[in-house]
Amino acid sequence: MPSLLLGIGLGGFVDGIVLHQLLQWHHILTGERGGEPSTTVAGLEANTLADGLFHVATWICVAVATTMLVRAWQRGELAPPWRRHVGLLLIGWGAFNLVEGLVDHQILGLHHVRDDIGAPLGWDLGFLASGLALLAVGAAISRRRPSR
């Protein structure tokens, strides 16, 4: 469970850092239903606050997962094999992409992957496909037995 939660948090950090901050393709509320354009000072202020709250949530996921891992180690529990750990981490990241892509992009329309272009559906579908790919790779890695 900690590995899955760690993947959710790290996936959120990648989304927030790369798409929100570095590329500046969107912010939490820049979609048509989010109602806060990034082209005004008031819109940027609202989006900066929303993005910050999003990063707090992802940080909490990482902190809770790390605490769970350390406590298990302190209890002398065996850590999962690296394949299982990495596989579950990728599954968590993929689950983040799928939930965020379906809920925020499609159902609520708070934002899209690319709010800076006129037709964002292709980018949204690519984001969902990346979530499915991460899930599939994670499942394959976590189930694969080490070769001898």
Backbone bond lengths (Angstrom), bond angles and torsions (degrees), N, CA, C in turn:
res aa  C-N    CA-C-N  psi(-1)  N-CA   C-N-CA  omega(-1)  CA-C   N-CA-C  phi
1 M - - - 1.450 - - 1.537 112.57 -
2 P 1.349 119.15 -41.48 1.466 117.95 179.39 1.533 112.53 -60.23
3 S 1.322 117.11 -37.52 1.466 120.40 -178.78 1.525 110.60 -64.45
4 L 1.312 116.95 -40.38 1.465 122.12 178.73 1.531 109.93 -63.41
5 L 1.320 116.83 -47.36 1.459 121.46 179.15 1.533 111.38 -64.27
6 L 1.315 116.61 -37.61 1.457 120.69 176.16 1.533 110.51 -61.90
7 G 1.323 116.87 -41.40 1.464 120.91 177.62 1.518 112.19 -63.34
8 I 1.333 117.45 -39.30 1.464 120.97 177.39 1.528 109.92 -61.80
9 G 1.336 116.02 -47.90 1.459 119.72 -179.20 1.510 113.17 -65.05
10 L 1.332 117.12 -44.85 1.465 120.11 -179.92 1.525 111.39 -67.15
11 G 1.345 117.27 -37.07 1.464 120.46 175.62 1.523 111.24 -61.50
12 G 1.329 115.87 -39.80 1.460 119.73 176.60 1.516 112.16 -65.06
13 F 1.343 116.16 -39.64 1.464 119.19 176.94 1.525 111.51 -63.04
14 V 1.324 117.89 -43.21 1.467 120.55 178.74 1.526 109.57 -60.35
15 D 1.326 117.00 -46.01 1.462 121.40 178.88 1.524 110.56 -58.98
16 G 1.320 116.67 -51.36 1.458 120.45 -176.36 1.519 113.45 -66.33
17 I 1.320 116.53 -42.94 1.460 119.66 -177.33 1.527 110.97 -72.63
18 V 1.331 116.61 -47.89 1.474 119.29 -175.29 1.533 111.78 -76.50
19 L 1.342 117.68 -54.10 1.468 119.76 -173.39 1.528 113.47 -79.51
20 H 1.342 117.14 -36.22 1.465 119.66 -177.88 1.525 111.87 -83.64
21 Q 1.326 116.69 -47.07 1.461 119.40 -170.94 1.525 114.03 -95.97
22 L 1.331 118.23 -52.44 1.468 119.72 -175.11 1.527 112.24 -73.71
23 L 1.342 117.25 -53.67 1.458 120.10 -178.93 1.527 112.76 -83.48
24 Q 1.337 116.53 -24.78 1.468 123.39 -178.51 1.521 112.57 54.22
25 W 1.325 115.48 41.30 1.465 120.96 178.55 1.517 111.89 -76.75
26 H 1.316 116.35 -32.54 1.460 120.74 178.15 1.520 109.65 -159.37
27 H 1.311 113.99 169.08 1.459 122.56 170.54 1.519 105.54 -131.09
28 I 1.307 118.02 176.92 1.461 120.97 -174.66 1.527 112.54 -56.82
29 L 1.304 118.84 -37.79 1.466 121.16 -171.35 1.526 114.75 -115.23
30 T 1.329 119.52 23.58 1.464 120.60 -174.60 1.527 114.46 -87.67
31 G 1.315 119.14 -3.85 1.462 121.13 179.15 1.506 112.04 -74.77
32 E 1.344 114.82 173.25 1.462 119.64 -177.57 1.530 112.33 -60.66
33 R 1.319 118.01 -33.49 1.466 120.67 178.17 1.526 112.25 -93.14
34 G 1.327 116.98 -13.01 1.463 120.02 175.69 1.521 110.88 -71.92
35 G 1.333 115.28 -34.00 1.446 121.57 170.98 1.508 117.58 74.16
36 E 1.325 118.97 10.00 1.466 120.76 -179.24 1.524 109.54 -125.14
37 P 1.329 117.64 93.50 1.470 120.00 -178.14 1.520 111.33 -67.01
38 S 1.310 115.11 151.64 1.467 119.61 177.83 1.521 111.51 -87.38
39 T 1.322 116.98 7.04 1.461 121.53 -177.21 1.527 113.24 -96.43
40 T 1.336 117.04 -0.48 1.460 120.50 177.45 1.529 108.87 -122.36
41 V 1.326 115.57 157.90 1.463 119.37 178.20 1.525 109.69 -63.85
42 A 1.327 117.53 -44.51 1.465 120.74 -179.98 1.535 110.63 -62.26
43 G 1.326 116.78 -39.68 1.459 120.72 177.83 1.518 111.92 -65.07
44 L 1.329 116.49 -42.92 1.467 120.05 178.15 1.530 111.09 -65.28
45 E 1.331 117.21 -38.21 1.466 119.79 177.91 1.525 110.76 -63.42
46 A 1.331 117.69 -45.62 1.464 121.40 179.61 1.526 110.91 -64.11
47 N 1.328 116.09 -41.77 1.461 120.05 -179.56 1.516 112.27 -70.30
48 T 1.326 117.41 -35.83 1.459 120.39 177.22 1.520 110.02 -63.38
49 L 1.326 117.02 -42.61 1.465 120.61 176.96 1.526 110.72 -63.37
50 A 1.331 117.45 -47.03 1.474 121.04 -179.72 1.531 110.75 -62.84
51 D 1.331 117.02 -42.76 1.471 120.38 177.50 1.526 110.69 -62.36
52 G 1.331 116.70 -39.52 1.460 120.54 178.25 1.514 112.04 -63.29
53 L 1.338 117.14 -42.55 1.467 120.82 177.46 1.532 110.77 -64.31
54 F 1.323 116.22 -37.87 1.463 121.15 175.76 1.532 109.96 -61.05
55 H 1.338 117.11 -44.60 1.466 120.24 179.00 1.525 111.63 -66.25
56 V 1.318 118.19 -33.88 1.463 120.66 175.01 1.529 109.35 -61.35
57 A 1.332 116.76 -44.07 1.472 120.50 179.71 1.529 111.26 -62.74
58 T 1.330 117.42 -41.98 1.466 119.21 179.51 1.522 110.82 -68.72
59 W 1.338 116.42 -36.47 1.467 120.42 177.39 1.519 110.01 -63.91
60 I 1.326 117.54 -41.15 1.470 120.85 178.37 1.522 110.42 -61.34
61 C 1.337 117.60 -41.68 1.472 120.15 177.38 1.525 110.84 -59.03
62 V 1.325 116.76 -46.24 1.472 120.79 -179.88 1.528 110.41 -65.65
63 A 1.320 117.89 -42.40 1.466 121.19 -179.09 1.531 111.37 -65.27
64 V 1.332 117.44 -43.50 1.467 120.66 179.40 1.528 109.85 -65.35
65 A 1.334 117.36 -43.85 1.464 120.69 179.25 1.526 110.94 -62.00
66 T 1.320 116.77 -42.62 1.468 120.61 178.64 1.521 110.96 -63.52
67 T 1.320 116.72 -42.90 1.469 121.16 177.29 1.524 110.78 -60.81
68 M 1.313 117.04 -42.70 1.467 121.02 178.73 1.527 110.85 -62.52
69 L 1.333 116.39 -42.11 1.467 120.29 179.55 1.524 111.49 -65.24
70 V 1.327 117.27 -43.53 1.466 121.01 -179.77 1.525 110.53 -65.96
71 R 1.319 117.36 -41.79 1.470 119.92 -179.88 1.529 111.19 -65.30
72 A 1.307 117.37 -38.66 1.470 120.04 176.59 1.525 109.95 -63.03
73 W 1.326 116.29 -42.50 1.468 120.75 178.42 1.524 110.18 -62.37
74 Q 1.339 117.79 -42.09 1.462 121.68 179.82 1.530 111.76 -64.49
75 R 1.327 116.78 -31.17 1.466 120.68 177.54 1.526 112.02 -78.70
76 G 1.310 116.15 -2.01 1.454 120.49 178.95 1.523 113.57 80.23
77 E 1.315 116.88 15.04 1.465 119.76 178.41 1.520 109.29 -74.50
78 L 1.292 114.37 143.61 1.454 119.43 178.06 1.523 110.30 -69.80
79 A 1.289 115.86 137.75 1.459 120.25 175.08 1.522 108.44 -73.00
80 P 1.324 116.98 151.34 1.465 117.96 176.54 1.521 109.21 -66.85
81 P 1.313 117.30 155.20 1.474 119.02 175.00 1.538 109.30 -56.95
82 W 1.336 116.00 152.31 1.456 119.81 -177.52 1.513 112.38 -56.08
83 R 1.315 117.33 -39.07 1.473 119.90 178.83 1.521 111.20 -57.99
84 R 1.305 115.60 -45.54 1.476 120.24 -179.63 1.533 110.00 -65.75
85 H 1.326 117.00 -44.05 1.467 121.18 179.78 1.533 111.06 -60.15
86 V 1.312 116.64 -50.78 1.467 120.97 -179.08 1.528 110.46 -65.96
87 G 1.324 117.01 -40.44 1.464 120.27 178.16 1.522 111.90 -60.82
88 L 1.333 117.29 -45.67 1.460 120.39 178.77 1.523 111.61 -67.30
89 L 1.324 117.19 -34.91 1.457 120.45 176.17 1.534 110.03 -61.68
90 L 1.327 117.29 -44.68 1.471 120.96 178.37 1.527 111.52 -66.47
91 I 1.329 116.84 -36.45 1.469 120.22 176.28 1.532 109.79 -62.83
92 G 1.332 117.34 -42.42 1.461 120.60 177.59 1.519 112.32 -62.09
93 W 1.334 116.46 -42.99 1.460 121.22 178.58 1.534 109.75 -63.48
94 G 1.325 116.56 -44.41 1.459 119.89 178.35 1.521 112.09 -62.94
95 A 1.330 116.35 -40.36 1.475 120.25 177.54 1.519 110.29 -62.75
96 F 1.344 116.86 -40.69 1.463 119.91 176.28 1.526 109.75 -57.64
97 N 1.334 117.24 -50.30 1.468 120.60 -178.33 1.522 111.52 -59.84
98 L 1.329 117.08 -41.95 1.460 119.38 -179.23 1.527 112.09 -66.99
99 V 1.310 116.96 -47.01 1.469 119.70 -179.15 1.521 110.37 -65.92
100 E 1.324 116.93 -47.11 1.465 120.33 179.83 1.526 110.39 -62.55
101 G 1.330 116.64 -42.78 1.461 120.64 -179.55 1.511 113.50 -66.37
102 L 1.320 116.98 -40.61 1.464 119.69 179.22 1.525 112.15 -75.15
103 V 1.340 116.58 -48.17 1.466 119.63 -174.63 1.529 111.59 -74.90
104 D 1.346 117.47 -59.07 1.466 119.92 -174.35 1.526 113.32 -72.69
105 H 1.339 116.88 -40.83 1.465 119.65 -176.13 1.520 112.32 -81.07
106 Q 1.323 117.64 -47.21 1.459 119.88 -171.72 1.527 114.06 -96.27
107 I 1.324 117.91 -52.04 1.471 120.40 -174.08 1.529 111.38 -74.51
108 L 1.336 117.28 -54.69 1.466 120.54 -177.27 1.527 113.14 -85.36
109 G 1.327 117.18 -25.91 1.467 120.84 -178.95 1.517 113.42 63.88
110 L 1.346 117.16 29.81 1.468 120.17 -179.95 1.524 111.60 -65.39
111 H 1.323 115.61 -36.56 1.455 121.82 176.68 1.523 108.12 -164.54
112 H 1.308 115.31 170.56 1.462 122.82 174.46 1.523 107.21 -123.80
113 V 1.323 116.32 169.13 1.457 119.12 178.32 1.528 109.62 -57.11
114 R 1.324 115.86 -44.13 1.469 121.32 177.52 1.520 108.64 -120.33
115 D 1.314 116.58 99.31 1.468 120.61 173.98 1.521 111.07 -89.03
116 D 1.318 116.56 -2.29 1.459 120.89 -177.84 1.531 112.91 -93.87
117 I 1.341 116.28 8.08 1.466 120.31 178.59 1.530 108.62 -130.13
118 G 1.316 116.39 167.02 1.462 120.54 -175.38 1.512 116.18 -80.24
119 A 1.323 118.83 -24.04 1.462 121.64 -175.82 1.524 109.71 -129.34
120 P 1.342 117.61 84.48 1.468 119.78 -172.19 1.527 115.51 -83.67
121 L 1.338 118.81 -4.06 1.464 119.84 -172.75 1.528 113.11 -58.98
122 G 1.315 118.08 -41.41 1.464 120.35 -179.97 1.520 112.04 -60.01
123 W 1.320 117.00 -41.28 1.460 120.91 177.90 1.531 110.67 -66.36
124 D 1.339 116.28 -40.02 1.467 120.11 178.32 1.528 110.91 -63.08
125 L 1.330 116.32 -41.92 1.469 120.05 178.60 1.530 110.99 -65.86
126 G 1.332 116.82 -37.54 1.460 120.36 175.85 1.523 111.72 -63.12
127 F 1.337 116.88 -38.41 1.464 121.48 178.16 1.527 109.97 -64.56
128 L 1.342 116.29 -43.04 1.468 119.84 177.08 1.530 110.72 -64.23
129 A 1.332 116.93 -39.80 1.465 120.41 177.98 1.529 110.77 -63.72
130 S 1.333 117.28 -36.44 1.464 119.45 177.40 1.526 110.25 -64.83
131 G 1.324 117.53 -36.59 1.462 120.66 176.23 1.515 111.95 -63.69
132 L 1.335 116.59 -43.61 1.471 120.34 177.48 1.522 111.22 -64.13
133 A 1.339 116.48 -40.72 1.469 120.18 179.36 1.529 110.66 -64.36
134 L 1.336 117.56 -43.50 1.468 120.49 178.25 1.522 110.85 -62.05
135 L 1.327 117.03 -41.43 1.469 120.56 176.89 1.525 110.98 -60.97
136 A 1.324 116.65 -46.76 1.464 120.77 -177.30 1.526 111.43 -64.87
137 V 1.327 117.05 -45.66 1.468 120.84 179.41 1.526 109.77 -64.87
138 G 1.325 116.56 -43.29 1.461 120.16 178.76 1.509 112.41 -61.07
139 A 1.327 116.47 -43.31 1.467 120.22 178.38 1.519 110.98 -64.18
140 A 1.329 116.54 -42.03 1.466 120.06 179.57 1.525 111.38 -64.37
141 I 1.316 116.96 -42.91 1.465 120.57 -179.67 1.522 110.95 -66.36
142 S 1.323 116.71 -44.36 1.481 119.37 -175.10 1.521 112.66 -71.08
143 R 1.320 117.37 -24.70 1.470 120.59 -179.69 1.520 113.39 -90.61
144 R 1.327 116.61 -21.56 1.463 121.54 -174.62 1.529 110.16 -67.95
145 R 1.276 115.35 132.66 1.458 121.49 177.16 1.521 109.29 -84.37
146 P 1.317 117.63 140.24 1.477 119.07 177.81 1.519 110.86 -64.02
147 S 1.324 115.25 142.03 1.463 119.46 178.63 1.531 109.59 -77.79
148 R 1.306 115.28 150.30 1.475 119.40 -177.95 1.482 111.42 -113.47
